[in-house]
Amino acid sequence: MKNQLVTVKYIFEGKQFDHENEQGVLLPNNRVLVTKDSFGIYEAIATSDPNIYIVDLDNNSTDYFPQDDENFLINLIAN
């Protein structure tokens, strides 16, 4: 799968604000890599627009970015 740039929209406390949207990279298993405030990987929900994904922080705020894998980003870019 080629990495795809998508717009990531966040839901927090039941609300979504466009000014909080950011660009992210769609990863396998419907996860997105984001870098606005810090590196993070979150579960994402597809929308009817294939370029927009929702991160619902109310239902799952787990950050899957592997903090202890110093080669993670290199491997991600290389693949």
PDB file of N, CA, C and O in Angstrom:
ATOM      1  N   MET A   1       0.833  -1.187   0.000  1.00  0.00           N
ATOM      2  CA  MET A   1       0.000   0.000   0.000  1.00  0.00           C
ATOM      3  C   MET A   1       0.877   1.250   0.000  1.00  0.00           C
ATOM      4  O   MET A   1       1.764   1.393   0.841  1.00  0.00           O
ATOM      5  N   LYS A   2       0.626   2.142  -0.937  1.00  0.00           N
ATOM      6  CA  LYS A   2       1.349   3.403  -0.982  1.00  0.00           C
ATOM      7  C   LYS A   2       0.770   4.328   0.085  1.00  0.00           C
ATOM      8  O   LYS A   2      -0.443   4.380   0.289  1.00  0.00           O
ATOM      9  N   ASN A   3       1.653   5.051   0.757  1.00  0.00           N
ATOM     10  CA  ASN A   3       1.176   5.992   1.766  1.00  0.00           C
ATOM     11  C   ASN A   3       0.328   7.077   1.109  1.00  0.00           C
ATOM     12  O   ASN A   3       0.694   7.620   0.067  1.00  0.00           O
ATOM     13  N   GLN A   4      -0.791   7.381   1.721  1.00  0.00           N
ATOM     14  CA  GLN A   4      -1.736   8.363   1.196  1.00  0.00           C
ATOM     15  C   GLN A   4      -1.867   9.507   2.183  1.00  0.00           C
ATOM     16  O   GLN A   4      -2.091   9.287   3.374  1.00  0.00           O
ATOM     17  N   LEU A   5      -1.727  10.738   1.687  1.00  0.00           N
ATOM     18  CA  LEU A   5      -1.963  11.907   2.522  1.00  0.00           C
ATOM     19  C   LEU A   5      -3.465  12.124   2.643  1.00  0.00           C
ATOM     20  O   LEU A   5      -4.189  12.079   1.648  1.00  0.00           O
ATOM     21  N   VAL A   6      -3.926  12.358   3.860  1.00  0.00           N
ATOM     22  CA  VAL A   6      -5.350  12.569   4.118  1.00  0.00           C
ATOM     23  C   VAL A   6      -5.517  13.738   5.077  1.00  0.00           C
ATOM     24  O   VAL A   6      -4.572  14.148   5.751  1.00  0.00           O
ATOM     25  N   THR A   7      -6.718  14.261   5.125  1.00  0.00           N
ATOM     26  CA  THR A   7      -7.075  15.254   6.137  1.00  0.00           C
ATOM     27  C   THR A   7      -7.626  14.504   7.339  1.00  0.00           C
ATOM     28  O   THR A   7      -8.505  13.653   7.202  1.00  0.00           O
ATOM     29  N   VAL A   8      -7.107  14.822   8.508  1.00  0.00           N
ATOM     30  CA  VAL A   8      -7.548  14.195   9.749  1.00  0.00           C
ATOM     31  C   VAL A   8      -8.385  15.201  10.524  1.00  0.00           C
ATOM     32  O   VAL A   8      -7.938  16.310  10.819  1.00  0.00           O
ATOM     33  N   LYS A   9      -9.609  14.795  10.847  1.00  0.00           N
ATOM     34  CA  LYS A   9     -10.508  15.606  11.658  1.00  0.00           C
ATOM     35  C   LYS A   9     -10.673  14.913  13.008  1.00  0.00           C
ATOM     36  O   LYS A   9     -10.815  13.692  13.070  1.00  0.00           O
ATOM     37  N   TYR A  10     -10.655  15.683  14.071  1.00  0.00           N
ATOM     38  CA  TYR A  10     -10.753  15.137  15.422  1.00  0.00           C
ATOM     39  C   TYR A  10     -12.125  15.411  16.032  1.00  0.00           C
ATOM     40  O   TYR A  10     -12.704  16.480  15.837  1.00  0.00           O
ATOM     41  N   ILE A  11     -12.627  14.437  16.765  1.00  0.00           N
ATOM     42  CA  ILE A  11     -13.807  14.634  17.603  1.00  0.00           C
ATOM     43  C   ILE A  11     -13.338  14.540  19.044  1.00  0.00           C
ATOM     44  O   ILE A  11     -12.701  13.561  19.434  1.00  0.00           O
ATOM     45  N   PHE A  12     -13.653  15.561  19.835  1.00  0.00           N
ATOM     46  CA  PHE A  12     -13.298  15.581  21.255  1.00  0.00           C
ATOM     47  C   PHE A  12     -14.451  16.223  22.010  1.00  0.00           C
ATOM     48  O   PHE A  12     -14.915  17.306  21.654  1.00  0.00           O
ATOM     49  N   GLU A  13     -14.903  15.551  23.044  1.00  0.00           N
ATOM     50  CA  GLU A  13     -16.057  15.988  23.830  1.00  0.00           C
ATOM     51  C   GLU A  13     -17.263  16.233  22.923  1.00  0.00           C
ATOM     52  O   GLU A  13     -18.026  17.182  23.107  1.00  0.00           O
ATOM     53  N   GLY A  14     -17.408  15.337  21.928  1.00  0.00           N
ATOM     54  CA  GLY A  14     -18.555  15.379  21.041  1.00  0.00           C
ATOM     55  C   GLY A  14     -18.525  16.471  19.983  1.00  0.00           C
ATOM     56  O   GLY A  14     -19.501  16.653  19.255  1.00  0.00           O
ATOM     57  N   LYS A  15     -17.421  17.198  19.888  1.00  0.00           N
ATOM     58  CA  LYS A  15     -17.348  18.322  18.949  1.00  0.00           C
ATOM     59  C   LYS A  15     -16.185  18.155  17.989  1.00  0.00           C
ATOM     60  O   LYS A  15     -15.177  17.521  18.299  1.00  0.00           O
ATOM     61  N   GLN A  16     -16.357  18.746  16.811  1.00  0.00           N
ATOM     62  CA  GLN A  16     -15.307  18.753  15.802  1.00  0.00           C
ATOM     63  C   GLN A  16     -15.143  20.181  15.317  1.00  0.00           C
ATOM     64  O   GLN A  16     -16.120  20.832  14.946  1.00  0.00           O
ATOM     65  N   PHE A  17     -13.908  20.672  15.318  1.00  0.00           N
ATOM     66  CA  PHE A  17     -13.620  22.038  14.879  1.00  0.00           C
ATOM     67  C   PHE A  17     -12.646  21.990  13.718  1.00  0.00           C
ATOM     68  O   PHE A  17     -11.584  21.375  13.816  1.00  0.00           O
ATOM     69  N   ASP A  18     -13.008  22.643  12.608  1.00  0.00           N
ATOM     70  CA  ASP A  18     -12.167  22.607  11.413  1.00  0.00           C
ATOM     71  C   ASP A  18     -10.766  23.159  11.648  1.00  0.00           C
ATOM     72  O   ASP A  18      -9.819  22.717  10.999  1.00  0.00           O
ATOM     73  N   HIS A  19     -10.615  24.110  12.555  1.00  0.00           N
ATOM     74  CA  HIS A  19      -9.279  24.672  12.785  1.00  0.00           C
ATOM     75  C   HIS A  19      -8.333  23.656  13.436  1.00  0.00           C
ATOM     76  O   HIS A  19      -7.126  23.890  13.494  1.00  0.00           O
ATOM     77  N   GLU A  20      -8.863  22.541  13.923  1.00  0.00           N
ATOM     78  CA  GLU A  20      -8.025  21.489  14.511  1.00  0.00           C
ATOM     79  C   GLU A  20      -7.655  20.402  13.504  1.00  0.00           C
ATOM     80  O   GLU A  20      -6.902  19.486  13.833  1.00  0.00           O
ATOM     81  N   ASN A  21      -8.179  20.495  12.282  1.00  0.00           N
ATOM     82  CA  ASN A  21      -7.836  19.513  11.260  1.00  0.00           C
ATOM     83  C   ASN A  21      -6.349  19.573  10.965  1.00  0.00           C
ATOM     84  O   ASN A  21      -5.716  20.618  11.113  1.00  0.00           O
ATOM     85  N   GLU A  22      -5.800  18.447  10.547  1.00  0.00           N
ATOM     86  CA  GLU A  22      -4.406  18.429  10.134  1.00  0.00           C
ATOM     87  C   GLU A  22      -4.193  17.380   9.064  1.00  0.00           C
ATOM     88  O   GLU A  22      -5.017  16.485   8.873  1.00  0.00           O
ATOM     89  N   GLN A  23      -3.086  17.503   8.378  1.00  0.00           N
ATOM     90  CA  GLN A  23      -2.716  16.521   7.373  1.00  0.00           C
ATOM     91  C   GLN A  23      -2.091  15.336   8.081  1.00  0.00           C
ATOM     92  O   GLN A  23      -1.365  15.493   9.063  1.00  0.00           O
ATOM     93  N   GLY A  24      -2.379  14.148   7.572  1.00  0.00           N
ATOM     94  CA  GLY A  24      -1.801  12.944   8.130  1.00  0.00           C
ATOM     95  C   GLY A  24      -1.521  11.947   7.024  1.00  0.00           C
ATOM     96  O   GLY A  24      -1.871  12.166   5.864  1.00  0.00           O
ATOM     97  N   VAL A  25      -0.892  10.861   7.397  1.00  0.00           N
ATOM     98  CA  VAL A  25      -0.596   9.782   6.455  1.00  0.00           C
ATOM     99  C   VAL A  25      -1.430   8.580   6.860  1.00  0.00           C
ATOM    100  O   VAL A  25      -1.371   8.120   8.000  1.00  0.00           O
ATOM    101  N   LEU A  26      -2.211   8.077   5.907  1.00  0.00           N
ATOM    102  CA  LEU A  26      -3.013   6.892   6.160  1.00  0.00           C
ATOM    103  C   LEU A  26      -2.102   5.674   6.188  1.00  0.00           C
ATOM    104  O   LEU A  26      -1.328   5.438   5.261  1.00  0.00           O
ATOM    105  N   LEU A  27      -2.205   4.910   7.259  1.00  0.00           N
ATOM    106  CA  LEU A  27      -1.414   3.696   7.443  1.00  0.00           C
ATOM    107  C   LEU A  27      -2.326   2.475   7.337  1.00  0.00           C
ATOM    108  O   LEU A  27      -3.548   2.621   7.326  1.00  0.00           O
ATOM    109  N   PRO A  28      -1.755   1.282   7.261  1.00  0.00           N
ATOM    110  CA  PRO A  28      -2.603   0.083   7.263  1.00  0.00           C
ATOM    111  C   PRO A  28      -3.470   0.022   8.523  1.00  0.00           C
ATOM    112  O   PRO A  28      -3.184   0.682   9.522  1.00  0.00           O
ATOM    113  N   ASN A  29      -4.512  -0.768   8.458  1.00  0.00           N
ATOM    114  CA  ASN A  29      -5.417  -0.991   9.583  1.00  0.00           C
ATOM    115  C   ASN A  29      -6.154   0.267  10.020  1.00  0.00           C
ATOM    116  O   ASN A  29      -6.470   0.426  11.199  1.00  0.00           O
ATOM    117  N   ASN A  30      -6.430   1.166   9.069  1.00  0.00           N
ATOM    118  CA  ASN A  30      -7.168   2.405   9.360  1.00  0.00           C
ATOM    119  C   ASN A  30      -6.576   3.197  10.517  1.00  0.00           C
ATOM    120  O   ASN A  30      -7.282   3.610  11.437  1.00  0.00           O
ATOM    121  N   ARG A  31      -5.300   3.393  10.451  1.00  0.00           N
ATOM    122  CA  ARG A  31      -4.619   4.279  11.401  1.00  0.00           C
ATOM    123  C   ARG A  31      -3.985   5.413  10.628  1.00  0.00           C
ATOM    124  O   ARG A  31      -3.660   5.275   9.449  1.00  0.00           O
ATOM    125  N   VAL A  32      -3.812   6.543  11.306  1.00  0.00           N
ATOM    126  CA  VAL A  32      -3.190   7.705  10.671  1.00  0.00           C
ATOM    127  C   VAL A  32      -2.004   8.173  11.508  1.00  0.00           C
ATOM    128  O   VAL A  32      -2.042   8.153  12.739  1.00  0.00           O
ATOM    129  N   LEU A  33      -0.955   8.592  10.813  1.00  0.00           N
ATOM    130  CA  LEU A  33       0.213   9.199  11.434  1.00  0.00           C
ATOM    131  C   LEU A  33       0.045  10.702  11.319  1.00  0.00           C
ATOM    132  O   LEU A  33      -0.159  11.226  10.224  1.00  0.00           O
ATOM    133  N   VAL A  34       0.131  11.399  12.449  1.00  0.00           N
ATOM    134  CA  VAL A  34       0.011  12.859  12.483  1.00  0.00           C
ATOM    135  C   VAL A  34       1.231  13.443  13.183  1.00  0.00           C
ATOM    136  O   VAL A  34       1.902  12.764  13.960  1.00  0.00           O
ATOM    137  N   THR A  35       1.510  14.729  12.892  1.00  0.00           N
ATOM    138  CA  THR A  35       2.730  15.333  13.436  1.00  0.00           C
ATOM    139  C   THR A  35       2.538  16.757  13.929  1.00  0.00           C
ATOM    140  O   THR A  35       3.524  17.420  14.251  1.00  0.00           O
ATOM    141  N   LYS A  36       1.317  17.252  14.002  1.00  0.00           N
ATOM    142  CA  LYS A  36       1.086  18.670  14.313  1.00  0.00           C
ATOM    143  C   LYS A  36       1.686  19.078  15.664  1.00  0.00           C
ATOM    144  O   LYS A  36       2.554  19.949  15.710  1.00  0.00           O
ATOM    145  N   ASP A  37       1.244  18.475  16.737  1.00  0.00           N
ATOM    146  CA  ASP A  37       1.776  18.813  18.063  1.00  0.00           C
ATOM    147  C   ASP A  37       2.928  17.905  18.454  1.00  0.00           C
ATOM    148  O   ASP A  37       3.878  18.338  19.107  1.00  0.00           O
ATOM    149  N   SER A  38       2.842  16.653  18.054  1.00  0.00           N
ATOM    150  CA  SER A  38       3.897  15.667  18.252  1.00  0.00           C
ATOM    151  C   SER A  38       3.559  14.482  17.359  1.00  0.00           C
ATOM    152  O   SER A  38       2.456  14.407  16.817  1.00  0.00           O
ATOM    153  N   PHE A  39       4.485  13.571  17.206  1.00  0.00           N
ATOM    154  CA  PHE A  39       4.202  12.384  16.412  1.00  0.00           C
ATOM    155  C   PHE A  39       3.156  11.541  17.131  1.00  0.00           C
ATOM    156  O   PHE A  39       3.242  11.325  18.340  1.00  0.00           O
ATOM    157  N   GLY A  40       2.173  11.071  16.378  1.00  0.00           N
ATOM    158  CA  GLY A  40       1.153  10.205  16.953  1.00  0.00           C
ATOM    159  C   GLY A  40       0.539   9.327  15.886  1.00  0.00           C
ATOM    160  O   GLY A  40       0.495   9.695  14.712  1.00  0.00           O
ATOM    161  N   ILE A  41       0.067   8.170  16.297  1.00  0.00           N
ATOM    162  CA  ILE A  41      -0.657   7.269  15.412  1.00  0.00           C
ATOM    163  C   ILE A  41      -1.969   6.928  16.108  1.00  0.00           C
ATOM    164  O   ILE A  41      -1.982   6.458  17.246  1.00  0.00           O
ATOM    165  N   TYR A  42      -3.076   7.175  15.401  1.00  0.00           N
ATOM    166  CA  TYR A  42      -4.398   6.983  15.983  1.00  0.00           C
ATOM    167  C   TYR A  42      -5.288   6.151  15.075  1.00  0.00           C
ATOM    168  O   TYR A  42      -5.114   6.128  13.856  1.00  0.00           O
ATOM    169  N   GLU A  43      -6.255   5.460  15.697  1.00  0.00           N
ATOM    170  CA  GLU A  43      -7.289   4.764  14.943  1.00  0.00           C
ATOM    171  C   GLU A  43      -8.084   5.827  14.194  1.00  0.00           C
ATOM    172  O   GLU A  43      -8.366   6.895  14.736  1.00  0.00           O
ATOM    173  N   ALA A  44      -8.444   5.532  12.943  1.00  0.00           N
ATOM    174  CA  ALA A  44      -9.171   6.503  12.132  1.00  0.00           C
ATOM    175  C   ALA A  44     -10.404   5.854  11.518  1.00  0.00           C
ATOM    176  O   ALA A  44     -10.422   4.659  11.224  1.00  0.00           O
ATOM    177  N   ILE A  45     -11.414   6.661  11.337  1.00  0.00           N
ATOM    178  CA  ILE A  45     -12.673   6.204  10.755  1.00  0.00           C
ATOM    179  C   ILE A  45     -12.779   6.817   9.362  1.00  0.00           C
ATOM    180  O   ILE A  45     -12.687   8.033   9.200  1.00  0.00           O
ATOM    181  N   ALA A  46     -12.971   5.967   8.367  1.00  0.00           N
ATOM    182  CA  ALA A  46     -13.135   6.445   6.995  1.00  0.00           C
ATOM    183  C   ALA A  46     -14.449   7.216   6.869  1.00  0.00           C
ATOM    184  O   ALA A  46     -15.421   6.928   7.568  1.00  0.00           O
ATOM    185  N   THR A  47     -14.462   8.183   5.980  1.00  0.00           N
ATOM    186  CA  THR A  47     -15.680   8.929   5.675  1.00  0.00           C
ATOM    187  C   THR A  47     -16.064   8.639   4.227  1.00  0.00           C
ATOM    188  O   THR A  47     -15.385   7.869   3.547  1.00  0.00           O
ATOM    189  N   SER A  48     -17.132   9.240   3.759  1.00  0.00           N
ATOM    190  CA  SER A  48     -17.529   9.056   2.362  1.00  0.00           C
ATOM    191  C   SER A  48     -16.520   9.684   1.405  1.00  0.00           C
ATOM    192  O   SER A  48     -16.472   9.333   0.226  1.00  0.00           O
ATOM    193  N   ASP A  49     -15.724  10.603   1.912  1.00  0.00           N
ATOM    194  CA  ASP A  49     -14.634  11.202   1.130  1.00  0.00           C
ATOM    195  C   ASP A  49     -13.359  10.427   1.446  1.00  0.00           C
ATOM    196  O   ASP A  49     -12.928  10.428   2.599  1.00  0.00           O
ATOM    197  N   PRO A  50     -12.734   9.762   0.462  1.00  0.00           N
ATOM    198  CA  PRO A  50     -11.547   8.945   0.732  1.00  0.00           C
ATOM    199  C   PRO A  50     -10.325   9.738   1.190  1.00  0.00           C
ATOM    200  O   PRO A  50      -9.309   9.151   1.562  1.00  0.00           O
ATOM    201  N   ASN A  51     -10.417  11.060   1.165  1.00  0.00           N
ATOM    202  CA  ASN A  51      -9.305  11.907   1.590  1.00  0.00           C
ATOM    203  C   ASN A  51      -9.490  12.473   2.991  1.00  0.00           C
ATOM    204  O   ASN A  51      -8.659  13.249   3.463  1.00  0.00           O
ATOM    205  N   ILE A  52     -10.582  12.086   3.662  1.00  0.00           N
ATOM    206  CA  ILE A  52     -10.868  12.596   5.004  1.00  0.00           C
ATOM    207  C   ILE A  52     -11.110  11.429   5.953  1.00  0.00           C
ATOM    208  O   ILE A  52     -11.901  10.530   5.666  1.00  0.00           O
ATOM    209  N   TYR A  53     -10.416  11.460   7.086  1.00  0.00           N
ATOM    210  CA  TYR A  53     -10.576  10.443   8.136  1.00  0.00           C
ATOM    211  C   TYR A  53     -10.847  11.138   9.454  1.00  0.00           C
ATOM    212  O   TYR A  53     -10.355  12.238   9.708  1.00  0.00           O
ATOM    213  N   ILE A  54     -11.643  10.478  10.296  1.00  0.00           N
ATOM    214  CA  ILE A  54     -12.015  11.016  11.601  1.00  0.00           C
ATOM    215  C   ILE A  54     -11.262  10.254  12.693  1.00  0.00           C
ATOM    216  O   ILE A  54     -11.206   9.025  12.675  1.00  0.00           O
ATOM    217  N   VAL A  55     -10.688  10.992  13.636  1.00  0.00           N
ATOM    218  CA  VAL A  55     -10.128  10.402  14.854  1.00  0.00           C
ATOM    219  C   VAL A  55     -11.082  10.799  15.977  1.00  0.00           C
ATOM    220  O   VAL A  55     -11.181  11.971  16.340  1.00  0.00           O
ATOM    221  N   ASP A  56     -11.777   9.811  16.517  1.00  0.00           N
ATOM    222  CA  ASP A  56     -12.760  10.051  17.574  1.00  0.00           C
ATOM    223  C   ASP A  56     -12.087   9.831  18.927  1.00  0.00           C
ATOM    224  O   ASP A  56     -12.049   8.716  19.446  1.00  0.00           O
ATOM    225  N   LEU A  57     -11.566  10.905  19.479  1.00  0.00           N
ATOM    226  CA  LEU A  57     -10.828  10.817  20.741  1.00  0.00           C
ATOM    227  C   LEU A  57     -11.735  10.486  21.921  1.00  0.00           C
ATOM    228  O   LEU A  57     -11.256  10.047  22.967  1.00  0.00           O
ATOM    229  N   ASP A  58     -13.035  10.693  21.763  1.00  0.00           N
ATOM    230  CA  ASP A  58     -13.972  10.339  22.829  1.00  0.00           C
ATOM    231  C   ASP A  58     -14.055   8.825  23.004  1.00  0.00           C
ATOM    232  O   ASP A  58     -14.239   8.337  24.119  1.00  0.00           O
ATOM    233  N   ASN A  59     -13.921   8.083  21.907  1.00  0.00           N
ATOM    234  CA  ASN A  59     -14.043   6.624  21.964  1.00  0.00           C
ATOM    235  C   ASN A  59     -12.715   5.889  21.985  1.00  0.00           C
ATOM    236  O   ASN A  59     -12.645   4.759  22.470  1.00  0.00           O
ATOM    237  N   ASN A  60     -11.652   6.512  21.465  1.00  0.00           N
ATOM    238  CA  ASN A  60     -10.344   5.866  21.483  1.00  0.00           C
ATOM    239  C   ASN A  60      -9.268   6.929  21.333  1.00  0.00           C
ATOM    240  O   ASN A  60      -9.046   7.452  20.241  1.00  0.00           O
ATOM    241  N   SER A  61      -8.604   7.243  22.433  1.00  0.00           N
ATOM    242  CA  SER A  61      -7.540   8.249  22.399  1.00  0.00           C
ATOM    243  C   SER A  61      -6.156   7.611  22.478  1.00  0.00           C
ATOM    244  O   SER A  61      -5.167   8.297  22.735  1.00  0.00           O
ATOM    245  N   THR A  62      -6.087   6.307  22.258  1.00  0.00           N
ATOM    246  CA  THR A  62      -4.810   5.595  22.330  1.00  0.00           C
ATOM    247  C   THR A  62      -3.874   6.071  21.229  1.00  0.00           C
ATOM    248  O   THR A  62      -4.253   6.123  20.059  1.00  0.00           O
ATOM    249  N   ASP A  63      -2.659   6.414  21.609  1.00  0.00           N
ATOM    250  CA  ASP A  63      -1.615   6.777  20.656  1.00  0.00           C
ATOM    251  C   ASP A  63      -0.761   5.535  20.442  1.00  0.00           C
ATOM    252  O   ASP A  63      -0.117   5.054  21.374  1.00  0.00           O
ATOM    253  N   TYR A  64      -0.755   5.015  19.216  1.00  0.00           N
ATOM    254  CA  TYR A  64      -0.043   3.782  18.898  1.00  0.00           C
ATOM    255  C   TYR A  64       1.378   4.025  18.406  1.00  0.00           C
ATOM    256  O   TYR A  64       2.040   3.087  17.962  1.00  0.00           O
ATOM    257  N   PHE A  65       1.858   5.255  18.474  1.00  0.00           N
ATOM    258  CA  PHE A  65       3.221   5.540  18.027  1.00  0.00           C
ATOM    259  C   PHE A  65       4.204   4.845  18.964  1.00  0.00           C
ATOM    260  O   PHE A  65       4.171   5.065  20.175  1.00  0.00           O
ATOM    261  N   PRO A  66       5.085   4.002  18.405  1.00  0.00           N
ATOM    262  CA  PRO A  66       6.014   3.240  19.255  1.00  0.00           C
ATOM    263  C   PRO A  66       7.181   4.109  19.739  1.00  0.00           C
ATOM    264  O   PRO A  66       8.155   4.306  19.012  1.00  0.00           O
ATOM    265  N   GLN A  67       7.081   4.612  20.935  1.00  0.00           N
ATOM    266  CA  GLN A  67       8.088   5.508  21.500  1.00  0.00           C
ATOM    267  C   GLN A  67       9.455   4.855  21.663  1.00  0.00           C
ATOM    268  O   GLN A  67      10.471   5.548  21.688  1.00  0.00           O
ATOM    269  N   ASP A  68       9.490   3.531  21.774  1.00  0.00           N
ATOM    270  CA  ASP A  68      10.757   2.843  22.050  1.00  0.00           C
ATOM    271  C   ASP A  68      11.403   2.250  20.797  1.00  0.00           C
ATOM    272  O   ASP A  68      12.390   1.523  20.915  1.00  0.00           O
ATOM    273  N   ASP A  69      10.882   2.534  19.607  1.00  0.00           N
ATOM    274  CA  ASP A  69      11.435   2.001  18.361  1.00  0.00           C
ATOM    275  C   ASP A  69      12.088   3.138  17.593  1.00  0.00           C
ATOM    276  O   ASP A  69      11.423   3.868  16.858  1.00  0.00           O
ATOM    277  N   GLU A  70      13.392   3.283  17.769  1.00  0.00           N
ATOM    278  CA  GLU A  70      14.106   4.408  17.164  1.00  0.00           C
ATOM    279  C   GLU A  70      14.138   4.348  15.637  1.00  0.00           C
ATOM    280  O   GLU A  70      14.402   5.362  14.991  1.00  0.00           O
ATOM    281  N   ASN A  71      13.876   3.188  15.056  1.00  0.00           N
ATOM    282  CA  ASN A  71      13.901   3.048  13.598  1.00  0.00           C
ATOM    283  C   ASN A  71      12.504   3.061  12.975  1.00  0.00           C
ATOM    284  O   ASN A  71      12.370   2.868  11.767  1.00  0.00           O
ATOM    285  N   PHE A  72      11.473   3.284  13.771  1.00  0.00           N
ATOM    286  CA  PHE A  72      10.113   3.195  13.256  1.00  0.00           C
ATOM    287  C   PHE A  72       9.871   4.121  12.067  1.00  0.00           C
ATOM    288  O   PHE A  72       9.379   3.670  11.033  1.00  0.00           O
ATOM    289  N   LEU A  73      10.201   5.390  12.192  1.00  0.00           N
ATOM    290  CA  LEU A  73       9.952   6.331  11.105  1.00  0.00           C
ATOM    291  C   LEU A  73      10.771   5.994   9.870  1.00  0.00           C
ATOM    292  O   LEU A  73      10.275   6.098   8.748  1.00  0.00           O
ATOM    293  N   ILE A  74      11.997   5.599  10.061  1.00  0.00           N
ATOM    294  CA  ILE A  74      12.834   5.205   8.922  1.00  0.00           C
ATOM    295  C   ILE A  74      12.229   4.027   8.188  1.00  0.00           C
ATOM    296  O   ILE A  74      12.161   4.023   6.958  1.00  0.00           O
ATOM    297  N   ASN A  75      11.786   3.022   8.939  1.00  0.00           N
ATOM    298  CA  ASN A  75      11.164   1.854   8.314  1.00  0.00           C
ATOM    299  C   ASN A  75       9.845   2.221   7.637  1.00  0.00           C
ATOM    300  O   ASN A  75       9.529   1.688   6.573  1.00  0.00           O
ATOM    301  N   LEU A  76       9.086   3.110   8.233  1.00  0.00           N
ATOM    302  CA  LEU A  76       7.824   3.535   7.649  1.00  0.00           C
ATOM    303  C   LEU A  76       8.060   4.241   6.313  1.00  0.00           C
ATOM    304  O   LEU A  76       7.359   3.978   5.336  1.00  0.00           O
ATOM    305  N   ILE A  77       9.026   5.117   6.275  1.00  0.00           N
ATOM    306  CA  ILE A  77       9.330   5.858   5.044  1.00  0.00           C
ATOM    307  C   ILE A  77       9.903   4.932   3.982  1.00  0.00           C
ATOM    308  O   ILE A  77       9.579   5.069   2.803  1.00  0.00           O
ATOM    309  N   ALA A  78      10.736   4.005   4.380  1.00  0.00           N
ATOM    310  CA  ALA A  78      11.384   3.100   3.428  1.00  0.00           C
ATOM    311  C   ALA A  78      10.404   2.112   2.819  1.00  0.00           C
ATOM    312  O   ALA A  78      10.637   1.600   1.725  1.00  0.00           O
ATOM    313  N   ASN A  79       9.322   1.842   3.511  1.00  0.00           N
ATOM    314  CA  ASN A  79       8.342   0.880   2.990  1.00  0.00           C
ATOM    315  C   ASN A  79       7.235   1.632   2.396  1.00  0.00           C
ATOM    316  O   ASN A  79       6.284   1.035   1.889  1.00  0.00           O
TER     317      ASN A  79
END
